[in-house]
Amino acid sequence: MRAPIPYLLEDSSVRESPDGTLPLLSALVVLRETGRPSGGLFKLARRTPYMRPGDDLELWVEEINRLAHHFSTD
């Protein structure tokens, strides 16, 4: 059984942006061991309606940039 955290992260991202237009909040959460997000972020980001392009690192950096821009303009 998977731990509840991945489900909670996915749920928060989907609730925040059900149409895929807003940045994924779960991009801010990283694994202690690697300092990077889990594979769940990348699976979510590549599926409909999010359809984020790029390799994992590129996708993550872009999502962090989108989050920074989103919260600096609110």
C-alpha positions as YAML, in Angstrom:
chain: A
units: angstrom
residues:
- id: 1
  name: MET
  ca: [0.00, 0.00, 0.00]
- id: 2
  name: ARG
  ca: [1.27, 3.48, -0.88]
- id: 3
  name: ALA
  ca: [1.66, 6.06, 1.85]
- id: 4
  name: PRO
  ca: [-1.07, 8.71, 1.98]
- id: 5
  name: ILE
  ca: [1.21, 11.65, 1.10]
- id: 6
  name: PRO
  ca: [1.28, 11.02, -2.69]
- id: 7
  name: TYR
  ca: [-2.51, 10.84, -2.76]
- id: 8
  name: LEU
  ca: [-2.82, 14.05, -0.75]
- id: 9
  name: LEU
  ca: [-0.38, 15.88, -3.01]
- id: 10
  name: GLU
  ca: [-2.17, 14.77, -6.14]
- id: 11
  name: ASP
  ca: [-5.54, 15.67, -4.65]
- id: 12
  name: SER
  ca: [-4.38, 19.16, -3.66]
- id: 13
  name: SER
  ca: [-2.99, 19.82, -7.14]
- id: 14
  name: VAL
  ca: [-6.11, 18.54, -8.88]
- id: 15
  name: ARG
  ca: [-8.41, 20.56, -6.61]
- id: 16
  name: GLU
  ca: [-6.35, 23.73, -7.08]
- id: 17
  name: SER
  ca: [-6.25, 23.39, -10.85]
- id: 18
  name: PRO
  ca: [-8.79, 20.92, -12.22]
- id: 19
  name: ASP
  ca: [-8.44, 22.36, -15.73]
- id: 20
  name: GLY
  ca: [-4.63, 22.27, -15.67]
- id: 21
  name: THR
  ca: [-4.07, 25.99, -16.08]
- id: 22
  name: LEU
  ca: [-2.48, 26.71, -12.70]
- id: 23
  name: PRO
  ca: [0.92, 25.49, -11.51]
- id: 24
  name: LEU
  ca: [1.06, 22.24, -9.57]
- id: 25
  name: LEU
  ca: [1.55, 22.92, -5.86]
- id: 26
  name: SER
  ca: [2.98, 19.44, -5.38]
- id: 27
  name: ALA
  ca: [6.15, 20.58, -7.23]
- id: 28
  name: LEU
  ca: [7.22, 22.20, -3.95]
- id: 29
  name: VAL
  ca: [7.40, 18.87, -2.11]
- id: 30
  name: VAL
  ca: [10.63, 16.90, -2.42]
- id: 31
  name: LEU
  ca: [11.94, 13.61, -1.07]
- id: 32
  name: ARG
  ca: [14.41, 13.97, 1.80]
- id: 33
  name: GLU
  ca: [16.71, 11.38, 0.25]
- id: 34
  name: THR
  ca: [17.07, 13.04, -3.16]
- id: 35
  name: GLY
  ca: [15.96, 16.65, -2.76]
- id: 36
  name: ARG
  ca: [13.71, 16.12, -5.80]
- id: 37
  name: PRO
  ca: [10.00, 15.37, -6.23]
- id: 38
  name: SER
  ca: [8.77, 11.81, -6.39]
- id: 39
  name: GLY
  ca: [7.75, 10.21, -9.67]
- id: 40
  name: GLY
  ca: [4.13, 10.97, -8.84]
- id: 41
  name: LEU
  ca: [4.60, 14.65, -9.69]
- id: 42
  name: PHE
  ca: [5.88, 13.82, -13.15]
- id: 43
  name: LYS
  ca: [3.09, 11.31, -13.83]
- id: 44
  name: LEU
  ca: [0.48, 13.88, -12.80]
- id: 45
  name: ALA
  ca: [2.12, 16.69, -14.75]
- id: 46
  name: ARG
  ca: [2.17, 14.67, -17.97]
- id: 47
  name: ARG
  ca: [-1.40, 13.48, -17.91]
- id: 48
  name: THR
  ca: [-4.51, 15.27, -19.13]
- id: 49
  name: PRO
  ca: [-5.34, 18.11, -18.53]
- id: 50
  name: TYR
  ca: [-1.84, 19.22, -17.39]
- id: 51
  name: MET
  ca: [0.24, 17.87, -20.30]
- id: 52
  name: ARG
  ca: [3.50, 19.48, -19.15]
- id: 53
  name: PRO
  ca: [6.41, 19.02, -21.61]
- id: 54
  name: GLY
  ca: [10.09, 18.31, -21.01]
- id: 55
  name: ASP
  ca: [12.25, 15.85, -19.18]
- id: 56
  name: ASP
  ca: [11.79, 15.52, -15.43]
- id: 57
  name: LEU
  ca: [14.26, 18.24, -14.42]
- id: 58
  name: GLU
  ca: [13.04, 20.68, -17.06]
- id: 59
  name: LEU
  ca: [9.41, 20.06, -16.10]
- id: 60
  name: TRP
  ca: [10.13, 20.55, -12.38]
- id: 61
  name: VAL
  ca: [12.10, 23.78, -12.86]
- id: 62
  name: GLU
  ca: [9.38, 25.20, -15.10]
- id: 63
  name: GLU
  ca: [6.69, 24.29, -12.58]
- id: 64
  name: ILE
  ca: [8.64, 26.00, -9.76]
- id: 65
  name: ASN
  ca: [9.01, 29.08, -11.98]
- id: 66
  name: ARG
  ca: [5.29, 29.05, -12.73]
- id: 67
  name: LEU
  ca: [4.52, 28.81, -9.01]
- id: 68
  name: ALA
  ca: [6.84, 31.73, -8.22]
- id: 69
  name: HIS
  ca: [5.24, 33.86, -10.91]
- id: 70
  name: HIS
  ca: [1.71, 32.87, -9.86]
- id: 71
  name: PHE
  ca: [2.24, 33.80, -6.23]
- id: 72
  name: SER
  ca: [4.20, 36.98, -6.93]
- id: 73
  name: THR
  ca: [1.33, 38.40, -8.98]
- id: 74
  name: ASP
  ca: [-1.46, 37.64, -6.49]
...
